[in-house]
């Protein structure tokens, strides 16, 4: 059975003061999860500030992106080896905002996933379609192309990481794919993984797209949804704790 995961992506938000208050609130409401792994992806500059308090709760930390190369003349970039040295255990790869704003291609995303494994990080590979693709009936084709670029490069090495399905039209818009729509795409992703290798059926597939406490339980009840990549709601400790509780109480056995 795939590992269940609830992950929080803080994006370009936060400060040392917010981080201190956040972990205080998390500690007050924390009940160690029995059924899921909890991850946080804060901005890289807050990683070292997070390590001790996250570790005390059993929360694993990651960075939001890495560069394909281990070092070099890449001003402003972050090598996977640097992230691992700073205490990260995971990294997001190919988030839709980076695909759109930074021009990350499918092949570039695959290269970043390989770099993550090279450094001992677990990649959470993000895939998903924009609204125009969905309206044109190309949603499954787009996701298949994104995923197959990674599978071609990594193969069964992807077993070390996870997949995040994020319908781009449901990120930061207040819109959420219905549990049925999300489940349908998760099932497609599971089929793609299984066709490549039976071992890949164990790769967790989490949903990312305006996940909140009031919709988490319904999403987690679906067969192929193994957790969530939470955006804005993960900045609110109470909301994030409620989403973790939803997985603990309502996720599939």
Order of alpha helices (4+ residues) and beta strands (2+ residues): beta-alpha-beta-alpha-beta-alpha-beta-alpha-alpha-beta-alpha-alpha-beta-alpha-beta-alpha-beta-alpha
